[in-house]
Amino acid sequence: MARVQEAYKGRNIVIEEPESGRELVTSEPQLFIDDQQVNVIQNPGGTYSSEGLYYTEYASLSELARASIDSHQPEE
């Protein structure tokens, strides 16, 4: 699996995605924010959704993670 790690607004995002043939068939992409796994749904068109952000689709797991963090930020 390919592993990408980034920081956003002080939070740690880790994305793990299958890289090749067999992994693509047997593995699902995984998203973690601050070591907590986020349930991810890969839609037929290649976009991603999550249980925490209903009725929205994101082009990448990184976009989904940032939107999830933004939706849980306290109002200033």
Sequence and secondary structure as in RCSB ss.txt:
>XXXX:A:sequence
MARVQEAYKGRNIVIEEPESGRELVTSEPQLFIDDQQVNVIQNPGGTYSSEGLYYTEYASLSELARASIDSHQPE
E
>XXXX:A:secstr
 EEEEEEETTEEEEEEE  SHHHHHH   EEEETTEEE EEE TTS EEETTEEEEEESSHHHHHHHHHHHTS  
 
